[in-house]
Amino acid sequence: MAGTLVVSISGIRGIYGRGLDPDVIVNYTYAYGEWILRQQHADPLVIIGRDARVSGPACSKLVIETLRNQGIDVIDTGLATTPTVEMAVMKEAATGGIVLSASHNPAEWNALKLLNGEGEFLSPADAEALIEAAKEPDLEWVGSQDEGSLREEDYLEYHLDAIASLMEIDSEAIARRDYRVVIDAVNSVGGFAIPALLRRLGVRDEQIIEINCEPTGVFSHPAEPLAENLTEICERVRQEGADLGIAVDPDADRLALIADGGEFVSEELTQVIAADFWWKHHSGPFVTNLSSSRAIDIVAARHGHSVFRSAVGEINVVEEMKRTGAVIGGEGNGGVILPDLHYGRDALIGVALILQHLTEEGRALSDLLRDLPKLQMVKLKTDIGDLDPDEILLRMANKYSNERISTIDGVKIDFDEGWVHLRKSNTEPIIRVYAEASSEEGATTLAHRFMTELLA
């Protein structure tokens, strides 16, 4: 079933054995290996890590042996968060890295996330060239005497050390608050990484309550950290009288929060809360994508800083952060990117920033939420059949050319009362319609208005 394969600049995703087949994995890995070899490093080295999906060991073995048979050395980190692998690439000055994780997709899915020598996703141009090269690869292998080496190493402690050593993080002060924290890691690598981080930051073992933290790869609920998937942790936070709930996706690059009392905090606010803290210590702009909440703009204005918007996709955010000299960035899906650590979404640094923020404020998260903008977002999609999505979006851009619009990724239209973002899907005949306003009714009305206009 080749139809389950989704190929984009964000990675190669599919159901293992039904689209993401062994030959597909080999072909894309080989194309990546050729890209690595073109970097002309004296000793090409790639870091490999994976989340806890059941297909992970098989996929990882295919990737590792393909690279080794191209003459590329490999360090296998085994079970590791995506940000930990990114940090490992930086530490080892490696030529690149591959993370085997389909992020928030269901457990039967897996993916190849391809990193460059900076521990960042490949640029759109590099990714597109690699995708083209993988279509008909001319497979050639080195002899056994020239195959790449293989060793295993765990980089979690390195990752935690880097977080704890940031001058803004005061583990002793955090420890004095004696936080009680509930963690839901959807049975993947966050199940050991987040508790280890909390211990490093001074949270006592007996104050850490773990649910769905055994990294079995059999997800206890849908993997995306959204309110409807996190009812169990919300209830547990209430029952335990906990100060905070932490939920991450299977590779721990996205963070959702549950406030004291069991209130789910919109994943759109994760980056806002982190930035609110960081701006108390640093000055400079923020970068997020076009589909993220306007809440970040409101909080940035309070601090006197600017917000820049990029096309959707982590690498697009990162490239805009570098262009603008942003001191922090992220995406509204729960992603926090801190350049002082590395240019990648990282739930672990998100947790550390938010715990430090609560510590310095001396207030509960529920209290801090009352100071944040109250906005509502609606996300819809409409089937366009055989219609040309680019023509539809061009028509909408022309119609609203007198408004504040951006066309770097579909059409984003900013109104005083809210905004709407129209984007085509690269894999389905649909256009996504995201809208935000001060009330759910307002956002719904705006979204449905544009759903109708798209096909008018």
C-alpha positions in Angstrom: 0.0 0.0 0.0 2.3 2.7 -1.3 -0.5 5.2 -0.5 0.5 5.3 3.1 3.9 6.8 2.2 4.1 10.6 2.9 7.2 12.3 1.6 8.0 15.9 2.5 10.8 18.2 3.6 9.9 17.2 7.2 10.7 13.5 6.7 9.7 10.2 5.1 6.6 8.8 6.8 4.5 5.8 6.4 3.2 2.6 7.9 6.0 0.1 8.2 5.5 -2.7 5.8 2.6 -0.9 4.1 4.2 2.0 2.3 7.3 2.5 4.4 8.7 -0.8 3.2 12.3 -2.0 3.7 13.3 -1.1 0.2 11.8 2.4 0.6 13.9 2.8 3.8 17.0 1.6 2.1 16.5 3.9 -0.9 15.9 7.0 1.1 18.8 6.2 3.5 21.1 5.5 0.5 20.1 8.9 -1.0 20.8 10.5 2.4 24.2 8.7 2.6 25.1 10.0 -0.8 24.3 13.5 0.4 26.5 12.9 3.5 29.4 11.7 1.4 29.1 14.9 -0.8 29.9 16.9 2.3 33.4 15.5 1.8 34.2 15.0 5.5 37.3 13.0 6.1 35.4 10.6 8.4 31.7 10.9 7.6 29.7 10.1 10.7 25.9 9.8 11.3 24.0 9.6 14.6 21.0 7.3 14.7 18.2 7.4 17.3 14.6 6.2 17.6 11.5 6.5 19.6 9.8 3.5 21.2 7.7 2.3 18.2 7.6 -1.4 17.8 8.9 -1.1 14.3 11.9 1.0 15.5 14.5 -1.8 15.9 13.8 -3.2 12.4 13.8 0.3 10.7 17.0 1.3 12.7 18.8 -1.8 11.6 18.0 -1.1 7.9 19.2 2.5 8.2 22.4 1.6 10.1 23.5 -1.2 7.7 22.7 0.9 4.6 25.0 3.7 5.9 27.7 1.4 7.0 27.7 -0.3 3.6 28.2 3.1 2.0 31.4 3.5 4.1 29.8 5.9 6.7 30.5 5.5 10.4 27.5 5.3 12.7 26.8 6.0 16.4 23.6 4.3 17.5 21.9 6.1 20.4 19.1 3.6 20.6 16.0 4.9 22.3 16.4 8.7 22.4 14.3 11.8 22.0 14.6 13.8 18.8 16.2 16.8 20.5 18.7 14.5 22.2 19.8 13.1 18.8 20.1 16.7 17.6 22.3 17.5 20.5 24.4 14.4 19.9 25.1 15.5 16.3 26.4 18.8 17.7 28.5 17.2 20.4 30.2 14.7 18.0 30.6 17.2 15.2 28.9 14.5 13.1 28.1 14.9 9.4 24.4 14.3 10.1 21.8 12.3 11.9 18.6 10.3 11.4 15.8 10.0 13.9 13.3 7.2 13.4 10.1 8.6 14.6 6.7 9.5 13.1 6.1 12.0 15.9 2.4 12.3 16.6 1.3 9.7 14.0 -0.3 6.4 15.2 2.0 3.7 16.6 2.0 1.6 13.4 3.6 4.6 11.5 7.3 5.4 11.5 9.5 7.9 9.7 13.0 9.0 8.8 13.7 12.5 10.1 16.9 13.7 8.4 19.4 16.0 10.1 22.4 18.0 8.8 25.7 18.5 10.5 24.2 21.2 12.7 21.7 18.8 14.1 18.9 20.6 12.2 16.4 19.4 9.6 17.7 19.5 6.0 17.0 22.7 4.2 14.0 22.6 1.8 16.4 22.6 -1.2 18.5 19.7 0.2 15.5 17.7 1.2 13.8 18.1 -2.2 17.0 17.1 -4.0 17.4 14.0 -1.8 13.7 13.0 -2.4 14.3 13.2 -6.1 17.5 11.1 -5.8 15.7 8.4 -3.8 13.3 7.7 -6.6 15.8 5.7 -8.7 19.0 5.2 -6.7 21.9 3.5 -8.3 22.9 1.4 -5.3 26.6 0.7 -5.0 28.2 -0.7 -1.9 31.7 -0.6 -0.5 33.7 -3.8 0.2 33.6 -5.2 3.7 37.0 -3.8 4.5 35.7 -0.3 3.9 32.4 -0.5 5.7 31.6 2.1 8.3 32.2 1.5 12.0 29.4 1.1 14.5 29.3 2.0 18.2 26.5 2.7 20.8 26.3 5.6 23.1 23.6 7.3 25.2 23.5 11.2 25.1 20.7 11.9 27.5 23.0 12.9 30.3 24.8 15.3 27.9 21.5 16.8 26.9 20.4 17.2 30.6 23.8 18.7 31.6 23.4 21.3 28.8 20.0 22.3 30.0 20.9 22.4 33.7 24.0 24.4 33.0 22.2 27.3 31.4 22.7 30.4 33.5 18.9 31.0 33.6 18.2 27.7 35.1 18.5 27.5 38.9 18.0 23.9 40.0 18.4 24.7 43.7 15.7 27.3 43.5 13.4 24.8 41.7 14.2 22.1 44.3 13.1 24.4 47.1 9.6 24.8 45.5 9.2 21.0 46.0 7.0 20.6 42.9 4.6 17.7 42.5 4.5 16.8 38.8 2.6 14.2 36.7 4.0 13.0 33.4 2.3 11.3 30.4 4.8 10.2 27.8 2.5 8.1 25.7 4.6 5.0 26.2 7.7 6.3 24.4 11.1 7.9 25.0 9.8 10.9 27.0 8.9 8.3 29.7 12.5 8.1 30.8 13.8 11.4 29.5 11.3 13.7 31.3 11.6 12.1 34.7 15.4 12.2 34.4 15.2 15.9 33.6 12.9 16.6 36.6 15.4 14.8 38.9 18.2 16.8 37.5 16.3 20.0 38.2 15.7 19.1 41.8 12.3 17.5 41.8 12.2 14.6 44.3 11.5 11.1 43.1 8.4 10.8 45.3 7.0 13.9 43.8 7.2 12.6 40.2 4.1 10.7 39.2 4.5 8.7 36.0 1.6 7.5 33.8 2.1 5.9 30.4 5.9 6.2 30.8 7.0 2.6 30.0 8.6 2.9 26.5 6.7 0.0 25.0 5.7 1.7 21.8 2.1 0.6 22.4 0.5 4.0 22.8 -2.0 4.2 25.6 -4.0 7.0 23.7 -3.7 8.9 20.4 -0.2 10.3 20.4 -0.8 14.0 19.6 -0.7 16.0 22.9 -4.2 17.6 22.5 -6.9 18.1 25.1 -9.1 15.2 23.9 -6.2 12.8 24.2 -5.1 13.9 27.7 -8.1 13.4 29.9 -6.3 10.8 32.0 -3.4 13.1 33.0 -5.8 16.0 33.6 -7.7 13.8 36.1 -4.5 12.6 37.7 -3.2 16.1 38.2 -6.5 16.9 40.0 -6.4 13.7 42.1 -2.8 14.2 43.1 -3.0 17.9 43.9 -0.1 18.3 41.5 1.5 21.6 40.6 1.9 20.7 37.0 1.2 18.0 34.4 3.6 17.4 31.5 2.6 15.6 28.3 4.9 15.0 25.3 4.5 13.3 22.0 6.4 10.1 21.2 9.7 11.7 20.3 9.5 14.5 22.9 9.8 17.5 20.7 6.3 18.8 21.5 5.1 19.8 25.0 1.7 20.3 26.4 1.0 21.5 29.9 -1.8 20.7 32.5 -2.1 23.4 35.2 -2.7 22.8 38.8 -6.4 21.7 39.3 -6.2 19.6 36.1 -6.8 22.4 33.5 -5.5 21.6 30.1 -3.3 24.4 28.8 -3.6 24.9 25.0 -0.5 23.6 23.2 -0.6 27.0 21.5 0.5 28.6 24.8 3.6 26.4 25.5 5.8 28.7 23.4 4.1 31.8 24.8 4.8 30.9 28.4 8.4 29.9 27.6 8.9 33.2 25.7 7.3 35.2 28.5 10.0 33.8 30.8 12.9 34.2 28.4 12.1 37.8 27.7 12.6 38.6 31.3 16.3 37.7 30.9 17.0 38.5 27.2 16.0 41.0 24.6 15.3 40.1 21.0 12.7 38.9 18.5 10.7 35.7 18.4 9.9 33.5 15.4 6.9 31.2 14.9 4.9 29.9 12.0 1.9 31.5 10.3 -0.6 29.1 11.9 0.4 29.8 15.5 -1.7 31.9 17.9 -1.6 35.6 18.0 -1.1 35.3 21.7 2.7 35.4 21.1 2.3 38.8 19.4 0.4 40.2 22.4 2.9 39.0 24.9 5.8 40.1 22.8 4.3 43.6 22.7 4.2 43.7 26.5 7.9 43.1 26.5 8.6 45.5 23.6 9.8 42.8 21.2 9.0 41.8 17.7 7.5 38.6 16.3 8.4 37.2 12.8 6.4 34.6 11.0 7.6 31.8 8.7 6.0 29.1 6.6 4.8 26.1 8.6 7.6 23.5 9.3 10.4 23.5 11.9 13.2 24.1 9.4 11.3 27.2 8.0 11.1 28.6 11.6 14.8 27.9 12.2 15.9 29.6 9.0 13.8 32.7 9.9 15.2 32.6 13.4 18.7 32.8 12.1 17.8 35.5 9.6 16.2 37.7 12.3 18.6 36.9 15.2 15.7 35.6 17.2 16.5 34.8 20.9 13.7 32.2 21.1 11.1 30.6 18.8 8.8 27.8 18.3 5.5 26.5 16.8 2.0 26.5 18.2 1.9 22.7 18.3 3.8 22.7 21.6 7.3 23.3 20.2 9.9 25.5 21.9 13.2 26.3 20.1 16.0 27.9 22.2 19.1 28.8 20.1 21.3 29.0 23.3 20.8 25.2 23.5 20.2 24.1 19.8 18.0 24.9 16.9 15.3 22.3 17.3 11.9 21.9 19.0 12.7 20.5 22.4 10.1 19.5 25.1 12.9 19.1 27.7 14.1 22.7 27.5 10.4 23.7 27.4 9.9 22.0 30.8 13.0 23.6 32.3 12.0 27.1 31.2 8.5 26.8 32.5 9.5 25.3 35.9 12.0 28.2 36.3 9.3 30.7 35.3 7.0 29.3 37.9 9.8 29.4 40.5 10.8 33.0 39.8 7.2 34.2 39.7 6.3 32.3 42.9 2.9 31.6 41.5 0.9 28.6 40.3 0.5 28.0 36.5 -3.2 28.6 36.8 -2.4 32.1 38.1 0.0 32.8 35.2 -2.7 31.7 32.7 -4.9 34.5 33.9 -2.3 37.0 32.6 -2.2 35.5 29.1 -4.4 36.4 26.2 -7.7 34.5 25.9 -8.0 33.5 22.3 -9.8 30.6 20.6 -8.6 28.7 17.5 -10.6 26.5 15.1 -9.0 24.2 12.6 -11.1 22.9 9.7 -10.5 21.5 6.2 -12.5 21.3 3.0 -12.3 18.8 0.1 -11.6 20.6 -3.2 -11.9 17.5 -5.5 -10.2 18.1 -8.8 -9.9 21.9 -8.4 -6.4 23.4 -8.5 -5.5 24.5 -4.9 -3.0 27.1 -6.2 -5.6 28.8 -8.3 -8.1 28.8 -5.4 -5.5 30.4 -3.1 -4.4 32.9 -5.7 -8.1 34.0 -6.1 -8.4 34.4 -2.3 -5.1 36.4 -2.1 -6.4 38.7 -4.9 -9.8 39.1 -3.2 -8.2 40.2 0.1 -5.2 42.1 -1.3 -6.2 45.2 0.5 -6.0 43.4 3.9 -2.9 42.5 5.8 -1.9 39.3 4.1 1.0 36.9 3.7 1.4 34.4 0.8 4.7 32.7 1.9 2.7 29.6 2.8 -0.8 29.6 1.4 -2.7 32.7 2.3 -2.8 34.3 5.8 -5.2 37.2 6.3 -5.0 39.3 9.5 -8.1 41.2 10.6 -8.4 43.3 13.7 -10.8 40.8 15.2 -8.8 37.7 14.3 -7.0 35.9 11.5 -7.5 33.1 9.0 -4.8 30.9 7.4 -5.6 28.9 4.2 -3.1 26.2 3.2 -3.2 23.4 0.7 -2.3 19.8 1.7 0.7 18.2 -0.2 -0.8 14.7 0.2 -4.6 15.2 -0.1 -7.1 17.2 -2.3 -7.9 19.5 0.6 -7.3 23.0 1.8 -6.9 23.5 5.6 -8.6 26.5 7.2 -7.3 27.8 10.5 -8.9 30.7 12.2 -8.5 32.5 15.5 -10.5 35.1 17.4 -11.3 36.2 20.9 -14.1 33.7 21.2 -14.9 30.2 19.9 -18.0 31.5 18.2 -15.9 34.2 16.5 -13.3 31.8 15.3 -15.9 29.3 14.1 -17.8 32.0 12.2 -14.6 33.2 10.5 -13.5 29.7 9.6 -16.8 28.7 8.1 -17.0 32.0 6.2 -13.8 31.1 4.4 -14.7 27.5 3.9 -17.7 28.8 1.9 -15.6 31.4 0.0 -13.0 28.9 -1.0 -15.4 27.0 -3.2 -17.6 29.9 -4.2 
